[in-house]
């Protein structure tokens, strides 16, 4: 389904795009992500035509409206790698060279706020995000605001970086990656009128068996213990000297009490809202692709 679209990524390119402890091959890029970039290229062109038609009808000068793609899924499923690969492939199509990527991590409340509200153990759950800030951000991007700042999150310090922003400047395509970007939050106690996904033109959900996700999370925790955790500035520096058994036990505890709970309550229920579902198997390879017809 890639047709004659050339594979423009090298092994070196792919190595720089891979997330920590994630695995992806050029073969998988060629079979899955390159055809997906071609499909999205067709969708972007069609969307731009619709916007031009609306502007013509309204008697307005053509406005640049970014095409927004959401990427959702569990912790450890490989969202960041998939988003970066897609960004790179899409930017190499001639019709939309400016492709930006943000993660919703930047819209988490600072740790000081989470601690004050008793939410540190629910970090990543819908209530831990500044919903108004991300909705305002997407509204401004979609409205064509020349420069829109997005806050920056540090996985090293496990917190928002004060006074640091990523500036989004009228991209052709914006990819928004996050755990619960497809979540609606429609409950009796939390009614909403507008959702993050209302700004999406297309959405991708990365899926996998919970047992595989748990294994990948524990493996990543163990790998980080030997690398990033050794940095004295790391929030997780306190865990660097754990034995293998202690580290595995702690990682499994974090997975069950936080990540799996969030997955079951808030992430998996949004899966069927996606336009495309990529299902991964135990070796991290995409095994099944489901594209929404309607």
N, C-alpha and C positions, 0 to 999 in steps of 0.2 A: 504493500500500500504506500510505500515511499515514492513510487513511480520513478522518475529520473532524478529525484532530489539527491545531491551528492552528500556523502558523509564528510563534514568539514572538521570534525574533531580528531585530534591525534591522541595517542596514548598519554602523552605528556599533558595535553589539555584536560583529559578525563581525570588524570591523577590529581590535578589541582582543584577539580570540582567535587571530588568525592568527600562525603562527610566522614568524620572520625569513625573508624572501625566499620565503615560501610563497604559493600562490595558491588561493583558494577563493571561490566565489560563493554568493549566497543561493539561486540556482537549484539548485546542487549540494546545498546543505544541505537544501532542500525535497525533492529527488529521492532522496537517499541517506541522509543522517543523520537526518532527521526520521522517515522510516519505520523506520529502525533503532532509534531511541529508542522508537518505539511497540512494536516487537517485544520489546525489552528490558523495557519496562514490563510487558508480558504475562508474560514469563519471571520477573520479580521477584515479581509477584503469585502466580504458581504456586509459586515457591520458598518464599515465606513461608507458603503453605498447607501445604506439606510439612513445614516445621519445626514448625508448630503441631500437625500430626498426630502427629509424633514426641513432642512435649512432652506431648500428651494421653495417648498410649500409656504414657509413662514416669511419668505422674502428676506432672509438673513444671509450675511456673508458666511461661507463655510467655516465651521469651527472645528478645531482639533479635539476630538474626544478619545481619550485613551481606552483601549480594550483591556478589561481587567479580568485576570484569571486567578481563581482561588485554588490553593493546594492544601488539602486537609488530611488528617490521619493521626494515628497514635504516636506517642513518644517512641523512638527507636525504630520506626518503620522505614525511615529513609526519605522523609519529606524534603529536607534541605538539599540532599543530593539531587533528587528528582527536579526540584525547583531550579537549581543552578544549571543543570544540564538543559532543561527546557529553555531557560533564559538565554543561554549561549547559542543554542540551535536557532531559536526564533530571531535573535539579533543578526543572524547571518543570512536571513531572507532579505531580499533587496527592498521590499515594500515597507518594512518597519524596523529600521536599524537601531532605534533607541528603545531598549527593553530594560526596565528597572525591576528590582526585586526587594521586597521588604518582608520581615517576619513580624507577626503580631506580638512577639516577645517584648518588643519595644514599647508596647502599650500596656504591659503589666504595670500595676501600681508599684511604686518603689517599696523595697522591703520594710522601710519604716512605717509606711501606711498599712501594709499587710499585717505587720506585727501589732499595730495599734488596733486593727479590726479583727484580730485573731484568725487571720487567713493564711498564715505561712504554710500550714499543712494542706492548704487547698490551692496552692500556687499552680496555675495552669487551668483551674476550673473557671467557668464563665465569670463568676463574681470577682475574680482576681484581676480582671482587666478593666481599664478605664474605657468603658464602652463609648461614652460621649466623644472622647478624644479620637478614637479610631473611626467613628462615624463621621466626625467633622473632617478628618483627614481625607477619607474616601470621597466625601462630598466635594471637597475643594479640588481633588485630583480629577474627578469625573467632570467637574464644571470648567476645567481648563485653566485654573489658577496657575500663573506662571511658575511660582515656586512654592512648594508645600513642604514644610519640615516634618520629619518623622523622628521620634525619640530613638535612642540607641540602647540596646541591652548587651551587657557583658556576661557571657557564660562563665568567664573566669571568676568574677566577683559575685555572680549570681544576683545581679541587681541592675537597675537602670543607671546609665552613665550620666551624671549631672552635667547639664549645659552642653551636651553633645547631641547633634542632630544630623540626620541624613536628609539632604534636600532633593526632593523629587521635582524635576523640571519638565513638565509636559511630555511624558514618554509616549511612544506609540502604543506600547503594551506595558502594563504593570502586573507583576505576579505577587500575590499576597499569600504567604505561607503561614499556617498556624494550626493549632490543635482543634479549635472549635469554631473555625471560620464559617462553617455551615450550620451552626447551632442557632435556633430561633429563640429559645428562652421563653416560649409561650407557656407560662404557668399562671395560675390564679393569683399568686403572690408577686409575679414579675411580668406584667403585661408589657408588650412593646409594640410599636407601630412600624419601626424601621430596623432592619437587620443588616449585618455586614454583608451577607450574601446577596442582598438586594442590589448591590453595586457590581456584582460579578456578571460578566458576559459568558463565562464558561468556568466550570469547576471540576477539579480532579480529586478523587479520594484514593489514598493508598491504603490497601487492606491487607491483612494477614491474620493467621490464627493467633489467638491470645498466647498460646504456649510458645510459639515462635517469637512473638514480641517480647515476652518475658526473658527468653534465652538471649535475645539480642541486647536487651537492656542490661542484663547481668554481665554479659561479655564486655559491653562498652564501659560499664562501671569499673570492671577489673582492669581494662586497658588504660582508663583515665587515672586510676590509682597509681600506675607506674609512670605516668607522664604529667598531665596537667595538675594533678593533685599535689605534686611535689613543689609547685610554685607557692611561695609563702603568701602571695596575694590571692590565692585561690580560696573561695568560700569553703571548698571541700578539703583544704590542706590538713584538717584535723583527722582525715581518714587515711592519710598516706602510709601509715605504719601498720595498718590492719593486716592480719594474716589472711591467707586465701579464704579460709573457712569463715572468718569474721566478715570479710568483705562480701562474700557471697550471701551470707545471712542478712547483712544490712541491706544489700541491693534488693534481695527478694522481699524484705520487709517494706522498703520504700515502694517497690513495684506494686505490691498487693494493697497497701494502705492508701496510696495516692494515685499512681498512674493507671493501674487497672480499674480502680474505682471510677476515675474520671472517664476512662475509655468506655466502661459499661453504661455510665449514667448520661454522658454528654457527647461522646464522639461517635460510637457505633450507631446510635439512633439517627444520626444525620447522614449516614452513608448513602442511603437510597436517594437523597436529594442531589447528589453529585451528577454531573453530566457524563463523567467517565470514571469508572472504577478500575484500578490496577491492582490485581490480587497477586501478592508475593508468596513464595513458598520458603521452605526452611533454609535454602542456600541463598536467600535474598533475591532470587531471580523472579521477574514478573512471569506468572504462569497463565494468567487469564486476563482478558481485557473486555470490559462491558461498556458499551456506548449507548447512552440514552437515545431512543428514537424520537421521542416527543418531548 
